[in-house]
Amino acid sequence: MDPLKAAAATAVCLVLFWLAFRLTRRLVDMAIAGGYAEERRRLAEEEAQAASGAEPQAAANGGSTMGLAGNGDPSTTSAIGIVQGASAK
């Protein structure tokens, strides 16, 4: 194969890899941001329910997170916090 063609093919492959890498990074960043937004929304709902004196509904947020957090101790981290790198509050 001609060295010029090999260099051109290598450059095209590198550009395609770079574009795919950037797209993947953006998708991952969007997914992480969506998870943070969902967590903030859920915490705001729980705070609003606590302020109004209502009992939080486990079915509204997809089930209880006690099983994910371990023994229910607030000092443990939830599975969501572990994935996102933040501790549960």
N, CA and C atoms as an extended XYZ file, in Angstrom:
267
Properties=species:S:1:pos:R:3:atomname:S:1:resname:S:1:resid:I:1 pbc="F F F"
N         0.845       -1.170        0.000 N   MET     1
C         0.000        0.000        0.000 CA  MET     1
C         0.900        1.246        0.000 C   MET     1
N         0.446        2.232       -0.656 N   ASP     2
C         1.157        3.501       -0.754 CA  ASP     2
C         1.220        4.158        0.635 C   ASP     2
N         2.389        4.655        1.052 N   PRO     3
C         2.498        5.277        2.380 CA  PRO     3
C         1.568        6.483        2.553 C   PRO     3
N         1.312        7.208        1.483 N   LEU     4
C         0.414        8.358        1.559 CA  LEU     4
C        -1.012        7.902        1.839 C   LEU     4
N        -1.435        6.817        1.177 N   LYS     5
C        -2.779        6.281        1.421 CA  LYS     5
C        -2.893        5.724        2.840 C   LYS     5
N        -1.848        5.082        3.314 N   ALA     6
C        -1.859        4.538        4.673 CA  ALA     6
C        -1.967        5.669        5.696 C   ALA     6
N        -1.232        6.745        5.467 N   ALA     7
C        -1.297        7.887        6.374 CA  ALA     7
C        -2.680        8.533        6.342 C   ALA     7
N        -3.265        8.640        5.167 N   ALA     8
C        -4.609        9.215        5.041 CA  ALA     8
C        -5.643        8.330        5.741 C   ALA     8
N        -5.535        7.017        5.566 N   ALA     9
C        -6.466        6.098        6.223 CA  ALA     9
C        -6.310        6.168        7.743 C   ALA     9
N        -5.084        6.270        8.213 N   THR    10
C        -4.834        6.386        9.648 CA  THR    10
C        -5.436        7.680       10.190 C   THR    10
N        -5.264        8.769        9.458 N   ALA    11
C        -5.816       10.057        9.890 CA  ALA    11
C        -7.341        9.999        9.941 C   ALA    11
N        -7.958        9.382        8.952 N   VAL    12
C        -9.419        9.267        8.938 CA  VAL    12
C        -9.887        8.430       10.128 C   VAL    12
N        -9.206        7.335       10.407 N   CYS    13
C        -9.574        6.495       11.546 CA  CYS    13
C        -9.414        7.253       12.861 C   CYS    13
N        -8.359        8.023       12.987 N   LEU    14
C        -8.158        8.797       14.211 CA  LEU    14
C        -9.254        9.848       14.394 C   LEU    14
N        -9.637       10.503       13.303 N   VAL    15
C       -10.708       11.502       13.379 CA  VAL    15
C       -12.019       10.827       13.766 C   VAL    15
N       -12.341        9.684       13.185 N   LEU    16
C       -13.564        8.975       13.522 CA  LEU    16
C       -13.547        8.512       14.981 C   LEU    16
N       -12.415        8.032       15.448 N   PHE    17
C       -12.301        7.623       16.842 CA  PHE    17
C       -12.512        8.813       17.764 C   PHE    17
N       -11.912        9.948       17.437 N   TRP    18
C       -12.041       11.151       18.249 CA  TRP    18
C       -13.502       11.604       18.315 C   TRP    18
N       -14.190       11.578       17.170 N   LEU    19
C       -15.597       11.970       17.147 CA  LEU    19
C       -16.453       11.010       17.980 C   LEU    19
N       -16.203        9.720       17.853 N   ALA    20
C       -16.957        8.737       18.632 CA  ALA    20
C       -16.677        8.907       20.125 C   ALA    20
N       -15.442        9.192       20.478 N   PHE    21
C       -15.080        9.407       21.877 CA  PHE    21
C       -15.799       10.620       22.439 C   PHE    21
N       -15.824       11.718       21.703 N   ARG    22
C       -16.511       12.932       22.162 CA  ARG    22
C       -18.000       12.701       22.317 C   ARG    22
N       -18.609       11.985       21.357 N   LEU    23
C       -20.033       11.682       21.440 CA  LEU    23
C       -20.335       10.836       22.679 C   LEU    23
N       -19.512        9.850       22.926 N   THR    24
C       -19.695        8.996       24.095 CA  THR    24
C       -19.570        9.801       25.381 C   THR    24
N       -18.571       10.679       25.447 N   ARG    25
C       -18.395       11.516       26.640 CA  ARG    25
C       -19.613       12.397       26.873 C   ARG    25
N       -20.139       12.991       25.811 N   ARG    26
C       -21.311       13.854       25.960 CA  ARG    26
C       -22.514       13.064       26.446 C   ARG    26
N       -22.711       11.877       25.904 N   LEU    27
C       -23.844       11.049       26.334 CA  LEU    27
C       -23.712       10.655       27.801 C   LEU    27
N       -22.514       10.304       28.215 N   VAL    28
C       -22.285        9.945       29.620 CA  VAL    28
C       -22.506       11.164       30.514 C   VAL    28
N       -22.000       12.309       30.119 N   ASP    29
C       -22.184       13.524       30.912 CA  ASP    29
C       -23.666       13.898       31.018 C   ASP    29
N       -24.416       13.731       29.920 N   MET    30
C       -25.850       14.013       29.948 CA  MET    30
C       -26.573       13.051       30.883 C   MET    30
N       -26.189       11.785       30.868 N   ALA    31
C       -26.815       10.802       31.748 CA  ALA    31
C       -26.522       11.117       33.213 C   ALA    31
N       -25.293       11.525       33.511 N   ILE    32
C       -24.930       11.880       34.887 CA  ILE    32
C       -25.699       13.119       35.328 C   ILE    32
N       -25.781       14.125       34.462 N   ALA    33
C       -26.518       15.345       34.799 CA  ALA    33
C       -27.996       15.036       35.026 C   ALA    33
N       -28.551       14.141       34.214 N   GLY    34
C       -29.942       13.742       34.402 CA  GLY    34
C       -30.154       13.045       35.732 C   GLY    34
N       -29.196       12.229       36.133 N   GLY    35
C       -29.284       11.558       37.426 CA  GLY    35
C       -29.235       12.545       38.579 C   GLY    35
N       -28.362       13.536       38.477 N   TYR    36
C       -28.295       14.564       39.515 CA  TYR    36
C       -29.604       15.354       39.579 C   TYR    36
N       -30.161       15.702       38.425 N   ALA    37
C       -31.418       16.450       38.396 CA  ALA    37
C       -32.550       15.633       39.012 C   ALA    37
N       -32.603       14.351       38.712 N   GLU    38
C       -33.626       13.481       39.291 CA  GLU    38
C       -33.460       13.384       40.802 C   GLU    38
N       -32.239       13.272       41.267 N   GLU    39
C       -31.986       13.198       42.703 CA  GLU    39
C       -32.399       14.501       43.392 C   GLU    39
N       -32.072       15.654       42.786 N   ARG    40
C       -32.488       16.943       43.365 CA  ARG    40
C       -34.008       17.063       43.401 C   ARG    40
N       -34.676       16.608       42.326 N   ARG    41
C       -36.130       16.672       42.274 CA  ARG    41
C       -36.736       15.787       43.366 C   ARG    41
N       -36.197       14.592       43.523 N   ARG    42
C       -36.709       13.670       44.533 CA  ARG    42
C       -36.506       14.224       45.938 C   ARG    42
N       -35.331       14.801       46.199 N   LEU    43
C       -35.071       15.381       47.514 CA  LEU    43
C       -35.980       16.580       47.787 C   LEU    43
N       -36.231       17.398       46.759 N   ALA    44
C       -37.126       18.547       46.921 CA  ALA    44
C       -38.548       18.075       47.235 C   ALA    44
N       -38.991       17.001       46.563 N   GLU    45
C       -40.323       16.457       46.854 CA  GLU    45
C       -40.394       15.929       48.287 C   GLU    45
N       -39.344       15.231       48.717 N   GLU    46
C       -39.337       14.695       50.081 CA  GLU    46
C       -39.333       15.821       51.105 C   GLU    46
N       -38.579       16.890       50.851 N   GLU    47
C       -38.559       18.028       51.764 CA  GLU    47
C       -39.913       18.720       51.811 C   GLU    47
N       -40.564       18.843       50.646 N   ALA    48
C       -41.883       19.475       50.598 CA  ALA    48
C       -42.902       18.630       51.360 C   ALA    48
N       -42.812       17.314       51.221 N   GLN    49
C       -43.732       16.439       51.954 CA  GLN    49
C       -43.450       16.494       53.450 C   GLN    49
N       -42.177       16.570       53.825 N   ALA    50
C       -41.830       16.654       55.242 CA  ALA    50
C       -42.311       17.979       55.830 C   ALA    50
N       -42.212       19.048       55.054 N   ALA    51
C       -42.645       20.358       55.530 CA  ALA    51
C       -44.157       20.404       55.703 C   ALA    51
N       -44.880       19.693       54.848 N   SER    52
C       -46.336       19.702       54.946 CA  SER    52
C       -46.838       18.676       55.956 C   SER    52
N       -45.934       17.861       56.475 N   GLY    53
C       -46.316       16.873       57.471 CA  GLY    53
C       -46.825       15.580       56.883 C   GLY    53
N       -46.795       15.435       55.584 N   ALA    54
C       -47.271       14.214       54.939 CA  ALA    54
C       -46.202       13.137       55.015 C   ALA    54
N       -46.634       11.899       55.024 N   GLU    55
C       -45.717       10.756       55.023 CA  GLU    55
C       -45.200       10.553       53.599 C   GLU    55
N       -43.870       10.436       53.375 N   PRO    56
C       -43.357       10.203       52.013 CA  PRO    56
C       -43.885        8.889       51.451 C   PRO    56
N       -44.266        8.919       50.192 N   GLN    57
C       -44.799        7.724       49.539 CA  GLN    57
C       -43.677        6.990       48.839 C   GLN    57
N       -43.508        5.715       49.170 N   ALA    58
C       -42.453        4.915       48.549 CA  ALA    58
C       -42.771        4.635       47.098 C   ALA    58
N       -44.039        4.504       46.746 N   ALA    59
C       -44.416        4.183       45.363 CA  ALA    59
C       -44.165        5.368       44.438 C   ALA    59
N       -44.154        6.579       44.953 N   ALA    60
C       -43.970        7.754       44.096 CA  ALA    60
C       -42.571        7.833       43.524 C   ALA    60
N       -41.566        7.337       44.250 N   ASN    61
C       -40.201        7.412       43.738 CA  ASN    61
C       -39.675        6.055       43.312 C   ASN    61
N       -40.536        5.123       43.048 N   GLY    62
C       -40.113        3.835       42.517 CA  GLY    62
C       -39.745        2.820       43.580 C   GLY    62
N       -40.119        3.041       44.806 N   GLY    63
C       -39.831        2.075       45.860 CA  GLY    63
C       -38.943        2.666       46.925 C   GLY    63
N       -38.775        1.910       47.953 N   SER    64
C       -37.971        2.361       49.080 CA  SER    64
C       -36.490        2.271       48.753 C   SER    64
N       -35.725        3.242       49.214 N   THR    65
C       -34.276        3.200       49.018 CA  THR    65
C       -33.578        2.595       50.221 C   THR    65
N       -34.328        2.151       51.215 N   MET    66
C       -33.709        1.563       52.390 CA  MET    66
C       -32.899        0.331       52.022 C   MET    66
N       -33.409       -0.477       51.106 N   GLY    67
C       -32.687       -1.673       50.703 CA  GLY    67
C       -31.393       -1.335       49.989 C   GLY    67
N       -31.369       -0.240       49.275 N   LEU    68
C       -30.162        0.161       48.563 CA  LEU    68
C       -29.120        0.735       49.514 C   LEU    68
N       -29.566        1.387       50.566 N   ALA    69
C       -28.635        2.048       51.473 CA  ALA    69
C       -28.063        1.108       52.514 C   ALA    69
N       -28.512       -0.099       52.559 N   GLY    70
C       -27.993       -1.047       53.539 CA  GLY    70
C       -28.989       -1.255       54.653 C   GLY    70
N       -28.611       -0.894       55.864 N   ASN    71
C       -29.477       -1.127       57.015 CA  ASN    71
C       -30.362        0.065       57.344 C   ASN    71
N       -30.431        1.070       56.515 N   GLY    72
C       -31.266        2.236       56.760 CA  GLY    72
C       -30.564        3.323       57.538 C   GLY    72
N       -29.315        3.110       57.896 N   ASP    73
C       -28.539        4.103       58.624 CA  ASP    73
C       -28.236        5.278       57.697 C   ASP    73
N       -28.585        6.523       58.081 N   PRO    74
C       -28.346        7.663       57.191 CA  PRO    74
C       -26.872        7.928       56.909 C   PRO    74
N       -25.964        7.360       57.707 N   SER    75
C       -24.543        7.598       57.460 CA  SER    75
C       -24.012        6.729       56.327 C   SER    75
N       -24.782        5.714       55.917 N   THR    76
C       -24.345        4.879       54.790 CA  THR    76
C       -24.700        5.574       53.499 C   THR    76
N       -24.043        5.178       52.428 N   THR    77
C       -24.314        5.789       51.136 CA  THR    77
C       -25.267        4.920       50.345 C   THR    77
N       -26.119        5.547       49.580 N   SER    78
C       -27.039        4.795       48.737 CA  SER    78
C       -26.333        4.367       47.466 C   SER    78
N       -26.956        3.464       46.722 N   ALA    79
C       -26.381        2.994       45.469 CA  ALA    79
C       -26.255        4.141       44.472 C   ALA    79
N       -27.220        5.048       44.479 N   ILE    80
C       -27.155        6.188       43.559 CA  ILE    80
C       -25.963        7.061       43.925 C   ILE    80
N       -25.747        7.306       45.197 N   GLY    81
C       -24.629        8.133       45.641 CA  GLY    81
C       -23.292        7.512       45.280 C   GLY    81
N       -23.213        6.185       45.380 N   ILE    82
C       -21.965        5.506       45.040 CA  ILE    82
C       -21.672        5.658       43.560 C   ILE    82
N       -22.697        5.493       42.706 N   VAL    83
C       -22.514        5.609       41.273 CA  VAL    83
C       -22.117        7.024       40.889 C   VAL    83
N       -22.757        8.014       41.532 N   GLN    84
C       -22.498        9.399       41.166 CA  GLN    84
C       -21.327        9.991       41.936 C   GLN    84
N       -20.784        9.280       42.886 N   GLY    85
C       -19.637        9.784       43.626 CA  GLY    85
C       -20.008       10.726       44.749 C   GLY    85
N       -21.261       10.674       45.201 N   ALA    86
C       -21.692       11.544       46.294 CA  ALA    86
C       -22.329       10.685       47.368 C   ALA    86
N       -22.252       11.141       48.617 N   SER    87
C       -22.870       10.383       49.687 CA  SER    87
C       -24.325       10.810       49.827 C   SER    87
N       -25.137        9.913       50.330 N   ALA    88
C       -26.551       10.206       50.535 CA  ALA    88
C       -26.709       11.129       51.728 C   ALA    88
N       -27.709       11.986       51.663 N   LYS    89
C       -27.968       12.936       52.763 CA  LYS    89
C       -29.204       12.522       53.512 C   LYS    89
